[in-house]
Amino acid sequence: MEPVSLVVGAALLAVGFVAGRLGRRRPAAPPPNPVPLCGCGHALSQHDTETNTCYAELRRDSYDKRGRWAGHTWVPCTCRQYVGPRPIDEVFVPRILPPAE
């Protein structure tokens, strides 16, 4: 091999090494711990485990009689905490027997 191609190859190798060292990504912070969510988007801690009702409130737009925007109102969430894979009958039908003790 001729010496010019060896110098060009060494220069390309050095430039690639320096670019790789300087352009290396810094390790990102670990992702936050996942929070179990209901189908409505609220955390499962905001749901009653016995009645499956949600205690969270939703912000809804309210309008006056003429149809103009009048601000926000807070209404209770109407979800029943169905997140699966429980049968949907267990969510909407009250329990027939008392809970086992």
N, CA, C and O atoms as CSV, one atom per row, in Angstrom:
chain,resi,resn,atom,element,x,y,z
A,1,MET,N,N,0.854,-1.179,0.000
A,1,MET,CA,C,0.000,0.000,0.000
A,1,MET,C,C,0.888,1.227,0.000
A,1,MET,O,O,2.011,1.218,0.505
A,2,GLU,N,N,0.369,2.235,-0.559
A,2,GLU,CA,C,1.160,3.463,-0.594
A,2,GLU,C,C,0.953,4.259,0.688
A,2,GLU,O,O,-0.098,4.136,1.317
A,3,PRO,N,N,1.912,5.059,1.087
A,3,PRO,CA,C,1.842,5.763,2.362
A,3,PRO,C,C,0.727,6.800,2.431
A,3,PRO,O,O,0.249,7.091,3.527
A,4,VAL,N,N,0.293,7.369,1.309
A,4,VAL,CA,C,-0.760,8.392,1.343
A,4,VAL,C,C,-2.085,7.762,1.786
A,4,VAL,O,O,-2.801,8.341,2.602
A,5,SER,N,N,-2.406,6.607,1.265
A,5,SER,CA,C,-3.668,5.968,1.641
A,5,SER,C,C,-3.640,5.527,3.108
A,5,SER,O,O,-4.672,5.546,3.779
A,6,LEU,N,N,-2.467,5.130,3.606
A,6,LEU,CA,C,-2.364,4.787,5.015
A,6,LEU,C,C,-2.599,6.008,5.906
A,6,LEU,O,O,-3.244,5.885,6.947
A,7,VAL,N,N,-2.095,7.168,5.526
A,7,VAL,CA,C,-2.289,8.392,6.304
A,7,VAL,C,C,-3.748,8.826,6.253
A,7,VAL,O,O,-4.320,9.231,7.265
A,8,VAL,N,N,-4.348,8.738,5.063
A,8,VAL,CA,C,-5.767,9.115,4.930
A,8,VAL,C,C,-6.630,8.167,5.762
A,8,VAL,O,O,-7.558,8.621,6.431
A,9,GLY,N,N,-6.352,6.879,5.736
A,9,GLY,CA,C,-7.114,5.914,6.530
A,9,GLY,C,C,-6.957,6.158,8.014
A,9,GLY,O,O,-7.930,6.081,8.765
A,10,ALA,N,N,-5.716,6.459,8.455
A,10,ALA,CA,C,-5.492,6.742,9.869
A,10,ALA,C,C,-6.199,8.017,10.293
A,10,ALA,O,O,-6.723,8.090,11.405
A,11,ALA,N,N,-6.225,9.026,9.426
A,11,ALA,CA,C,-6.913,10.277,9.741
A,11,ALA,C,C,-8.423,10.044,9.849
A,11,ALA,O,O,-9.067,10.582,10.750
A,12,LEU,N,N,-8.987,9.252,8.947
A,12,LEU,CA,C,-10.423,8.938,9.014
A,12,LEU,C,C,-10.752,8.153,10.279
A,12,LEU,O,O,-11.786,8.382,10.906
A,13,LEU,N,N,-9.881,7.239,10.647
A,13,LEU,CA,C,-10.088,6.471,11.866
A,13,LEU,C,C,-10.042,7.374,13.100
A,13,LEU,O,O,-10.865,7.227,14.004
A,14,ALA,N,N,-9.107,8.287,13.142
A,14,ALA,CA,C,-8.987,9.197,14.274
A,14,ALA,C,C,-10.174,10.136,14.362
A,14,ALA,O,O,-10.693,10.379,15.452
A,15,VAL,N,N,-10.618,10.676,13.210
A,15,VAL,CA,C,-11.779,11.573,13.203
A,15,VAL,C,C,-13.032,10.822,13.658
A,15,VAL,O,O,-13.825,11.365,14.427
A,16,GLY,N,N,-13.219,9.601,13.204
A,16,GLY,CA,C,-14.375,8.806,13.622
A,16,GLY,C,C,-14.348,8.487,15.100
A,16,GLY,O,O,-15.387,8.513,15.759
A,17,PHE,N,N,-13.165,8.184,15.635
A,17,PHE,CA,C,-13.038,7.893,17.061
A,17,PHE,C,C,-13.362,9.112,17.911
A,17,PHE,O,O,-14.087,9.005,18.900
A,18,VAL,N,N,-12.823,10.280,17.529
A,18,VAL,CA,C,-13.078,11.511,18.279
A,18,VAL,C,C,-14.555,11.902,18.183
A,18,VAL,O,O,-15.151,12.308,19.180
A,19,ALA,N,N,-15.146,11.783,16.995
A,19,ALA,CA,C,-16.567,12.121,16.836
A,19,ALA,C,C,-17.446,11.180,17.662
A,19,ALA,O,O,-18.459,11.608,18.216
A,20,GLY,N,N,-17.071,9.918,17.748
A,20,GLY,CA,C,-17.836,8.969,18.549
A,20,GLY,C,C,-17.742,9.257,20.034
A,20,GLY,O,O,-18.724,9.096,20.758
A,21,ARG,N,N,-16.588,9.676,20.494
A,21,ARG,CA,C,-16.417,9.989,21.909
A,21,ARG,C,C,-17.142,11.269,22.303
A,21,ARG,O,O,-17.731,11.344,23.381
A,22,LEU,N,N,-17.102,12.274,21.433
A,22,LEU,CA,C,-17.745,13.550,21.750
A,22,LEU,C,C,-19.252,13.503,21.539
A,22,LEU,O,O,-19.991,14.182,22.252
A,23,GLY,N,N,-19.717,12.730,20.593
A,23,GLY,CA,C,-21.137,12.686,20.271
A,23,GLY,C,C,-21.899,11.616,21.004
A,23,GLY,O,O,-23.080,11.409,20.725
A,24,ARG,N,N,-21.276,10.934,21.924
A,24,ARG,CA,C,-21.945,9.856,22.648
A,24,ARG,C,C,-23.059,10.425,23.518
A,24,ARG,O,O,-22.897,11.459,24.165
A,25,ARG,N,N,-24.169,9.743,23.521
A,25,ARG,CA,C,-25.306,10.186,24.329
A,25,ARG,C,C,-25.043,9.928,25.796
A,25,ARG,O,O,-24.443,8.922,26.172
A,26,ARG,N,N,-25.494,10.834,26.598
A,26,ARG,CA,C,-25.405,10.668,28.040
A,26,ARG,C,C,-26.551,9.758,28.480
A,26,ARG,O,O,-27.631,9.805,27.891
A,27,PRO,N,N,-26.336,8.941,29.495
A,27,PRO,CA,C,-27.433,8.077,29.946
A,27,PRO,C,C,-28.577,8.920,30.502
A,27,PRO,O,O,-28.360,9.841,31.290
A,28,ALA,N,N,-29.781,8.597,30.087
A,28,ALA,CA,C,-30.973,9.333,30.524
A,28,ALA,C,C,-31.374,8.872,31.924
A,28,ALA,O,O,-30.977,7.803,32.387
A,29,ALA,N,N,-32.158,9.695,32.569
A,29,ALA,CA,C,-32.681,9.340,33.884
A,29,ALA,C,C,-33.630,8.157,33.717
A,29,ALA,O,O,-34.279,8.035,32.678
A,30,PRO,N,N,-33.723,7.295,34.705
A,30,PRO,CA,C,-34.635,6.154,34.579
A,30,PRO,C,C,-36.079,6.645,34.488
A,30,PRO,O,O,-36.427,7.662,35.087
A,31,PRO,N,N,-36.908,5.935,33.753
A,31,PRO,CA,C,-38.314,6.360,33.632
A,31,PRO,C,C,-39.012,6.251,34.981
A,31,PRO,O,O,-38.629,5.424,35.809
A,32,PRO,N,N,-40.037,7.079,35.213
A,32,PRO,CA,C,-40.760,7.002,36.485
A,32,PRO,C,C,-41.509,5.681,36.600
A,32,PRO,O,O,-41.838,5.047,35.598
A,33,ASN,N,N,-41.770,5.284,37.829
A,33,ASN,CA,C,-42.503,4.039,38.050
A,33,ASN,C,C,-43.913,4.163,37.492
A,33,ASN,O,O,-44.567,5.186,37.695
A,34,PRO,N,N,-44.390,3.146,36.797
A,34,PRO,CA,C,-45.741,3.237,36.233
A,34,PRO,C,C,-46.802,3.191,37.326
A,34,PRO,O,O,-46.675,2.463,38.310
A,35,VAL,N,N,-47.842,3.979,37.131
A,35,VAL,CA,C,-48.969,4.026,38.063
A,35,VAL,C,C,-50.114,3.257,37.417
A,35,VAL,O,O,-50.472,3.545,36.275
A,36,PRO,N,N,-50.697,2.290,38.113
A,36,PRO,CA,C,-51.819,1.573,37.509
A,36,PRO,C,C,-52.991,2.519,37.288
A,36,PRO,O,O,-53.424,3.213,38.208
A,37,LEU,N,N,-53.496,2.539,36.067
A,37,LEU,CA,C,-54.565,3.451,35.695
A,37,LEU,C,C,-55.830,2.693,35.359
A,37,LEU,O,O,-55.793,1.552,34.900
A,38,CYS,N,N,-56.929,3.340,35.592
A,38,CYS,CA,C,-58.234,2.825,35.191
A,38,CYS,C,C,-58.460,3.188,33.724
A,38,CYS,O,O,-57.656,3.903,33.127
A,39,GLY,N,N,-59.521,2.710,33.164
A,39,GLY,CA,C,-59.849,3.053,31.795
A,39,GLY,C,C,-60.173,4.528,31.625
A,39,GLY,O,O,-60.094,5.047,30.511
A,40,CYS,N,N,-60.538,5.221,32.711
A,40,CYS,CA,C,-60.843,6.648,32.639
A,40,CYS,C,C,-59.582,7.490,32.723
A,40,CYS,O,O,-59.640,8.697,32.491
A,41,GLY,N,N,-58.438,6.886,33.049
A,41,GLY,CA,C,-57.188,7.626,33.136
A,41,GLY,C,C,-56.799,8.022,34.543
A,41,GLY,O,O,-55.720,8.580,34.742
A,42,HIS,N,N,-57.630,7.755,35.511
A,42,HIS,CA,C,-57.309,8.071,36.905
A,42,HIS,C,C,-56.580,6.893,37.542
A,42,HIS,O,O,-56.716,5.752,37.101
A,43,ALA,N,N,-55.814,7.182,38.572
A,43,ALA,CA,C,-55.100,6.130,39.286
A,43,ALA,C,C,-56.096,5.235,40.015
A,43,ALA,O,O,-57.164,5.684,40.432
A,44,LEU,N,N,-55.733,3.971,40.161
A,44,LEU,CA,C,-56.629,3.041,40.849
A,44,LEU,C,C,-56.786,3.371,42.323
A,44,LEU,O,O,-57.708,2.873,42.970
A,45,SER,N,N,-55.900,4.203,42.868
A,45,SER,CA,C,-56.044,4.605,44.263
A,45,SER,C,C,-57.236,5.541,44.460
A,45,SER,O,O,-57.662,5.742,45.597
A,46,GLN,N,N,-57.780,6.113,43.405
A,46,GLN,CA,C,-58.936,6.999,43.508
A,46,GLN,C,C,-60.253,6.245,43.346
A,46,GLN,O,O,-61.310,6.866,43.235
A,47,HIS,N,N,-60.199,4.929,43.331
A,47,HIS,CA,C,-61.400,4.115,43.182
A,47,HIS,C,C,-61.656,3.332,44.461
A,47,HIS,O,O,-60.726,2.865,45.118
A,48,ASP,N,N,-62.923,3.198,44.799
A,48,ASP,CA,C,-63.316,2.388,45.937
A,48,ASP,C,C,-63.302,0.923,45.510
A,48,ASP,O,O,-63.892,0.572,44.488
A,49,THR,N,N,-62.640,0.073,46.277
A,49,THR,CA,C,-62.513,-1.321,45.866
A,49,THR,C,C,-63.797,-2.117,46.066
A,49,THR,O,O,-64.009,-3.125,45.393
A,50,GLU,N,N,-64.649,-1.681,46.974
A,50,GLU,CA,C,-65.877,-2.439,47.232
A,50,GLU,C,C,-66.996,-2.065,46.269
A,50,GLU,O,O,-67.682,-2.945,45.749
A,51,THR,N,N,-67.189,-0.780,46.027
A,51,THR,CA,C,-68.291,-0.351,45.165
A,51,THR,C,C,-67.843,-0.038,43.745
A,51,THR,O,O,-68.683,0.216,42.882
A,52,ASN,N,N,-66.536,-0.050,43.479
A,52,ASN,CA,C,-65.966,0.226,42.156
A,52,ASN,C,C,-66.313,1.611,41.638
A,52,ASN,O,O,-66.362,1.811,40.424
A,53,THR,N,N,-66.554,2.574,42.521
A,53,THR,CA,C,-66.839,3.928,42.076
A,53,THR,C,C,-65.565,4.757,42.098
A,53,THR,O,O,-64.644,4.485,42.868
A,54,CYS,N,N,-65.527,5.770,41.243
A,54,CYS,CA,C,-64.362,6.644,41.121
A,54,CYS,C,C,-64.634,7.929,41.900
A,54,CYS,O,O,-65.708,8.519,41.776
A,55,TYR,N,N,-63.656,8.361,42.704
A,55,TYR,CA,C,-63.802,9.577,43.494
A,55,TYR,C,C,-63.233,10.805,42.797
A,55,TYR,O,O,-63.320,11.906,43.342
A,56,ALA,N,N,-62.662,10.654,41.630
A,56,ALA,CA,C,-62.060,11.782,40.922
A,56,ALA,C,C,-63.140,12.651,40.296
A,56,ALA,O,O,-64.285,12.231,40.135
A,57,GLU,N,N,-62.749,13.875,39.946
A,57,GLU,CA,C,-63.671,14.797,39.286
A,57,GLU,C,C,-63.095,15.200,37.936
A,57,GLU,O,O,-61.878,15.265,37.757
A,58,LEU,N,N,-63.981,15.466,36.999
A,58,LEU,CA,C,-63.588,15.873,35.659
A,58,LEU,C,C,-63.988,17.314,35.422
A,58,LEU,O,O,-65.025,17.766,35.907
A,59,ARG,N,N,-63.164,18.037,34.675
A,59,ARG,CA,C,-63.470,19.427,34.345
A,59,ARG,C,C,-64.203,19.455,33.008
A,59,ARG,O,O,-63.680,18.998,31.992
A,60,ARG,N,N,-65.401,19.986,33.021
A,60,ARG,CA,C,-66.221,20.069,31.812
A,60,ARG,C,C,-66.518,21.527,31.500
A,60,ARG,O,O,-66.624,22.353,32.406
A,61,ASP,N,N,-66.649,21.837,30.230
A,61,ASP,CA,C,-67.034,23.182,29.820
A,61,ASP,C,C,-68.522,23.375,30.099
A,61,ASP,O,O,-69.321,22.458,29.909
A,62,SER,N,N,-68.883,24.558,30.545
A,62,SER,CA,C,-70.298,24.856,30.748
A,62,SER,C,C,-70.668,26.053,29.877
A,62,SER,O,O,-69.842,26.924,29.605
A,63,TYR,N,N,-71.907,26.075,29.455
A,63,TYR,CA,C,-72.408,27.107,28.555
A,63,TYR,C,C,-73.673,27.716,29.143
A,63,TYR,O,O,-74.412,27.047,29.864
A,64,ASP,N,N,-73.922,28.994,28.832
A,64,ASP,CA,C,-75.137,29.636,29.320
A,64,ASP,C,C,-76.289,29.332,28.370
A,64,ASP,O,O,-76.142,28.538,27.441
A,65,LYS,N,N,-77.443,29.970,28.609
A,65,LYS,CA,C,-78.629,29.678,27.801
A,65,LYS,C,C,-78.476,30.095,26.349
A,65,LYS,O,O,-79.127,29.528,25.471
A,66,ARG,N,N,-77.626,31.076,26.083
A,66,ARG,CA,C,-77.416,31.519,24.704
A,66,ARG,C,C,-76.369,30.686,23.969
A,66,ARG,O,O,-76.135,30.900,22.779
A,67,GLY,N,N,-75.753,29.762,24.649
A,67,GLY,CA,C,-74.755,28.912,24.007
A,67,GLY,C,C,-73.342,29.449,24.100
A,67,GLY,O,O,-72.440,28.920,23.450
A,68,ARG,N,N,-73.128,30.483,24.891
A,68,ARG,CA,C,-71.781,31.032,25.063
A,68,ARG,C,C,-71.066,30.284,26.175
A,68,ARG,O,O,-71.680,29.811,27.132
A,69,TRP,N,N,-69.756,30.190,26.024
A,69,TRP,CA,C,-68.949,29.496,27.022
A,69,TRP,C,C,-68.984,30.279,28.320
A,69,TRP,O,O,-68.754,31.488,28.327
A,70,ALA,N,N,-69.276,29.583,29.437
A,70,ALA,CA,C,-69.419,30.250,30.722
A,70,ALA,C,C,-68.386,29.802,31.745
A,70,ALA,O,O,-68.469,30.190,32.910
A,71,GLY,N,N,-67.427,29.005,31.340
A,71,GLY,CA,C,-66.402,28.562,32.276
A,71,GLY,C,C,-66.392,27.054,32.414
A,71,GLY,O,O,-66.904,26.326,31.564
A,72,HIS,N,N,-65.799,26.606,33.500
A,72,HIS,CA,C,-65.689,25.175,33.754
A,72,HIS,C,C,-66.514,24.795,34.971
A,72,HIS,O,O,-66.680,25.578,35.906
A,73,THR,N,N,-67.020,23.584,34.933
A,73,THR,CA,C,-67.670,23.001,36.099
A,73,THR,C,C,-66.996,21.665,36.382
A,73,THR,O,O,-66.488,21.012,35.470
A,74,TRP,N,N,-66.992,21.272,37.620
A,74,TRP,CA,C,-66.388,20.006,38.021
A,74,TRP,C,C,-67.503,19.002,38.264
A,74,TRP,O,O,-68.402,19.243,39.070
A,75,VAL,N,N,-67.439,17.875,37.564
A,75,VAL,CA,C,-68.448,16.825,37.683
A,75,VAL,C,C,-67.754,15.540,38.130
A,75,VAL,O,O,-66.583,15.334,37.810
A,76,PRO,N,N,-68.450,14.677,38.861
A,76,PRO,CA,C,-67.820,13.417,39.281
A,76,PRO,C,C,-67.588,12.494,38.086
A,76,PRO,O,O,-68.357,12.496,37.125
A,77,CYS,N,N,-66.530,11.716,38.163
A,77,CYS,CA,C,-66.214,10.743,37.113
A,77,CYS,C,C,-67.246,9.619,37.178
A,77,CYS,O,O,-67.596,9.163,38.267
A,78,THR,N,N,-67.723,9.180,36.049
A,78,THR,CA,C,-68.787,8.178,36.004
A,78,THR,C,C,-68.278,6.771,35.708
A,78,THR,O,O,-69.079,5.868,35.467
A,79,CYS,N,N,-66.970,6.570,35.723
A,79,CYS,CA,C,-66.465,5.239,35.401
A,79,CYS,C,C,-66.732,4.286,36.564
A,79,CYS,O,O,-67.003,4.712,37.686
A,80,ARG,N,N,-66.651,3.007,36.275
A,80,ARG,CA,C,-66.887,1.980,37.293
A,80,ARG,C,C,-65.660,1.099,37.485
A,80,ARG,O,O,-65.787,-0.028,37.962
A,81,GLN,N,N,-64.493,1.578,37.132
A,81,GLN,CA,C,-63.207,0.927,37.338
A,81,GLN,C,C,-63.104,-0.403,36.619
A,81,GLN,O,O,-62.505,-1.326,37.170
A,82,TYR,N,N,-63.630,-0.555,35.465
A,82,TYR,CA,C,-63.434,-1.807,34.740
A,82,TYR,C,C,-62.109,-1.732,33.999
A,82,TYR,O,O,-61.974,-0.985,33.029
A,83,VAL,N,N,-61.136,-2.501,34.455
A,83,VAL,CA,C,-59.830,-2.527,33.813
A,83,VAL,C,C,-59.535,-3.895,33.219
A,83,VAL,O,O,-58.474,-4.085,32.624
A,84,GLY,N,N,-60.434,-4.843,33.363
A,84,GLY,CA,C,-60.233,-6.180,32.842
A,84,GLY,C,C,-59.208,-6.916,33.656
A,84,GLY,O,O,-58.555,-6.264,34.472
A,85,PRO,N,N,-59.009,-8.135,33.530
A,85,PRO,CA,C,-59.752,-9.134,32.768
A,85,PRO,C,C,-60.929,-9.712,33.541
A,85,PRO,O,O,-61.423,-10.787,33.202
A,86,ARG,N,N,-61.387,-9.006,34.581
A,86,ARG,CA,C,-62.561,-9.486,35.304
A,86,ARG,C,C,-63.757,-9.478,34.371
A,86,ARG,O,O,-63.852,-8.605,33.509
A,87,PRO,N,N,-64.662,-10.414,34.515
A,87,PRO,CA,C,-65.878,-10.377,33.699
A,87,PRO,C,C,-66.659,-9.100,33.997
A,87,PRO,O,O,-66.739,-8.662,35.144
A,88,ILE,N,N,-67.216,-8.530,32.981
A,88,ILE,CA,C,-67.903,-7.243,33.126
A,88,ILE,C,C,-69.131,-7.375,34.018
A,88,ILE,O,O,-69.583,-6.382,34.587
A,89,ASP,N,N,-69.682,-8.590,34.152
A,89,ASP,CA,C,-70.829,-8.783,35.036
A,89,ASP,C,C,-70.469,-8.510,36.488
A,89,ASP,O,O,-71.309,-8.026,37.247
A,90,GLU,N,N,-69.235,-8.810,36.892
A,90,GLU,CA,C,-68.825,-8.570,38.271
A,90,GLU,C,C,-68.723,-7.087,38.588
A,90,GLU,O,O,-68.791,-6.695,39.754
A,91,VAL,N,N,-68.564,-6.273,37.580
A,91,VAL,CA,C,-68.403,-4.840,37.799
A,91,VAL,C,C,-69.752,-4.156,37.964
A,91,VAL,O,O,-69.919,-3.323,38.855
A,92,PHE,N,N,-70.706,-4.494,37.122
A,92,PHE,CA,C,-71.964,-3.765,37.103
A,92,PHE,C,C,-73.089,-4.437,37.883
A,92,PHE,O,O,-74.091,-3.783,38.169
A,93,VAL,N,N,-72.968,-5.691,38.232
A,93,VAL,CA,C,-74.006,-6.402,38.966
A,93,VAL,C,C,-73.576,-6.483,40.431
A,93,VAL,O,O,-72.437,-6.864,40.704
A,94,PRO,N,N,-74.446,-6.137,41.382
A,94,PRO,CA,C,-74.051,-6.245,42.792
A,94,PRO,C,C,-73.836,-7.712,43.176
A,94,PRO,O,O,-74.404,-8.623,42.573
A,95,ARG,N,N,-73.010,-7.906,44.182
A,95,ARG,CA,C,-72.716,-9.257,44.631
A,95,ARG,C,C,-73.956,-9.859,45.294
A,95,ARG,O,O,-74.668,-9.184,46.037
A,96,ILE,N,N,-74.195,-11.123,45.016
A,96,ILE,CA,C,-75.371,-11.795,45.586
A,96,ILE,C,C,-75.072,-12.266,47.004
A,96,ILE,O,O,-75.892,-12.094,47.906
A,97,LEU,N,N,-73.912,-12.853,47.198
A,97,LEU,CA,C,-73.545,-13.368,48.506
A,97,LEU,C,C,-72.699,-12.356,49.253
A,97,LEU,O,O,-72.006,-11.555,48.627
A,98,PRO,N,N,-72.740,-12.373,50.569
A,98,PRO,CA,C,-71.855,-11.482,51.326
A,98,PRO,C,C,-70.404,-11.916,51.147
A,98,PRO,O,O,-70.139,-13.077,50.836
A,99,PRO,N,N,-69.463,-10.995,51.341
A,99,PRO,CA,C,-68.050,-11.369,51.153
A,99,PRO,C,C,-67.620,-12.425,52.166
A,99,PRO,O,O,-68.045,-12.408,53.322
A,100,ALA,N,N,-66.781,-13.330,51.719
A,100,ALA,CA,C,-66.297,-14.411,52.601
A,100,ALA,C,C,-65.357,-13.827,53.653
A,100,ALA,O,O,-64.511,-12.984,53.351
A,101,GLU,N,N,-65.517,-14.285,54.878
A,101,GLU,CA,C,-64.680,-13.773,55.961
A,101,GLU,C,C,-63.715,-14.810,56.420
A,101,GLU,O,O,-62.925,-14.558,57.330
